[in-house]
């Protein structure tokens, strides 16, 4: 029983640890030569360690690529002048400026559908802000302030599941307003609406591109979301490379 008590105590009172890759800075300076970059084979370009920690639910960075998903090919032998051994990568580095790839905004009545979506997206290696996955983080915090921070600053994209239940909730409207403030500031397709019915939501006009879950399978919507995130990563990586 003493061992079990010790394990339980460690799980409940685990002290937050600094990220082993960025040491708490939240960003990495990527110095990999684009001409020699390859997908990390240890994590398959996801940047996430495959090992599971017994006493922590924290997802650790891949020890090989330090969380960026890419490695620089080591040089072996020599090449004749004017020749190279280029390899095209299928994955781009993970964006280090955002804590979450996708933040989900939804009404609790639509949870079964949303949870299926989140599980599929998370299985692809993406960081998802979904209340069930973030209970420890949200515990004891001022939710009004924390949720504004998540939807306005910490996510790469915000997926909103639109329904009549969503329209009538206080908290979903708070999340939506924070997301809209971010979209207005950045002037890009930050909000990705998914329709569950024909409810109109203030600030999200019919002219905005959306997907309808009544017409498309949820697996297809997951693939579309993954494509959005990967395209954004690729563009961010190219911008970083051109600025150096």
N, C-alpha and C positions, 0 to 999 in steps of 0.2 A: 504493500500500500504506500510506503514511503516513496518508492520510485514513481508510482502513478501520480501521487500528489505533486512530486517535483516536476513531472512532465506537464501536468495541468497548470501549475503555477507559471511555468515558462511560457506556455501558450497564451495565458491571459495577461501576463505582465511583461511580455517581450519588449525590450527597449528598441526603438527604431534604429536601424543601422544605416550608415552612409552607403550609398551605392558604390559597389566595388569598382565600377568603371570610371565614373565621373567624380568620385569622392565627395559627392554632395553638391557639385557645381550645377548640375542639371543639364550641362552641355558638354560636348567633346569637340575638340579641334581635329578634324579629319585630315591627315597628311598623306593619305594613300594616293599614289599616282593612278589616275583614271585608266591609263594605258595598260597598267599591270594589275588591275583589281579583278578579283574573282569572288564568287559567292562562297561564303564560309560553309564548308561541308559538315562541320560539327553540328551546327544549328540549322542547316539548310537555308541560310540567309535570314532567319527570323530574329537573330540577335538574342535569343532566350535560351538559357541553360535547360538541357533536357532532364537534369537530375532534380529530384524532389527533396526538399528539406522537411524533416520529420516535425520539427517544432516551429515552423514558420510557413505561412501561406504566401510569402513574398516570392515573386517570380524573379530569379536571378539572371544577370546578364551572362551571355555565353562567355566562358573563360578564354576561348580562342580568339574571337573577334572583338571582345569587350563591348558587345551589344550593338555594333553598327551593321552587322550582317555581311561585311566584306573583309577580305584579307588581300594583302599584296603578295603576288606570286614571288616566291624566292627564285633567285637566279642560279641556274645550274649550267656549267659549261660556258660557251661563248657563241655569238652569232656573227655572221659576216655583215659587213657594213651595208646599211640600207634595208636589212631584213629584220622582221620582228615576229614574235609568236603571240599575236593578239587573241584574246578570248573574250567573247561578248558575255556580259553578265546578265542573268535573268532577274536578279533582285537588286534594288537600290538600297543604300544605307537607311536605317531607321532614322526618322527625324528626331533629333535629340532636344529640340526646343519645346516639344509638347509632351505632357505626361501621358495623355491618352490619344490613341489613334481616332477613336470614335466615342462621343458622349451620347447616350441614349436618353431621350425625353419622351415619356409615355404616361398614360393613365393606368392606375392599378388594375382596372377592369380588363385591360388588354394584356396583362402580364403573360398569360400562357403563350401567346404569339410572340411577344417581345423576347421572352426567355429563350425560346427556340432559336430565334435570330441571333441572340447574343452568344449562345453556346456554339453555334456554327461558326460565327465570326471569331470567337476566341480560339476555337480549335485550329484556325488558320494562323494563329500566332499573333493576332492583333491585341493591343491593349484597349479594353472596353470599359468605359465608365457606366456601370449598371449597379443600382443600389444593392443588389444581392451580393455583388463582388466587392463592395466597398463599405461594408458595415463597420469594420474596424476603423477605417479612416473617418467615417461620419460620426462615430460614437463620441458624444460629448461636445461636438463642434456646434457653433451657431450655423444652422443649416441654411438660413437665408443668405449669409455671407459666403459660406463654402460653395453652395450651388451656383451662386453668381460667378464666383471665381472659376469654377469648372467650365461652365457653359460660355463664359466670356473670354477666358484666357488659356485654359489648360488642354483643350482638345483640338485635334486637327480638323475634325468634322463633327457636326451635330446631326444625328438622325432623329427626326420627329415622327412619331406614329400618330397620325391624325385620325381622330374619331370624335363622336359627340361627347364621349366621356372626357377626352382631352380638353375640349373647349371649356368645360364647366369647372375645371379644377383650379384652385388657387395656386398650388405649387407648380403645375405644368405651365401656367401662364407666366409665372416668375422665371422659370427656366427658358421659356420661349423668348421673353423680352431680353434676357441676358444674351441669348444666342443671336437675336436680331441686332442688338447693339454691336456685337462682334462682326456680323456680316456687313453692316453698314460701314464700319471702320475699315475693314479690309477690302471691301468691294470685290468679293469673289464668292463662289458657290459654297459657302461654309455650311448652310442649312440644306439637308437632304431630306425632303418630306416623303413619307410613305403613307399612302391613303388606305385606311381600313373601311371608310364609308365616305359619303359625299359631304361631310360637314365642312363648312367654311371657317377658317381660323383667321382672326385679325392679324394683319401684317404679312400674311402668306397668300398672295393673290393667285388666281388660276393660271396666270401667265408664267409662273415659276415651274420649271420642270419637276415632275414628281413621278413616282412609281406607284402602281395600284396593286395591293396584295390580292385583290379579288381577280386580277388578270395575270399575275405572274407568281411563280412558285417562290417560296421564301428562300430556297437555295439559290435561285437566280439573283435575288436581291442581295444576298450575301456576296455573291461573285461581283456584282456591280459595285458594292461598297468597297470590297478589296481592291478593285481596279482603281477607284477614286483615290484611295490612300496611296497605292503604289505609284500612281501617276504624280501625285503631289510630292512623294519622296524623291522621285526621279528629277522633277523640276527643281526641287530644293537642292539636291546634290549637284546639278548642273550649274545652278546659280552660285553655289559655294565654290565650285571649281573655277568658274570664270572670274570670280572676284579675287582669287589668290594669285 
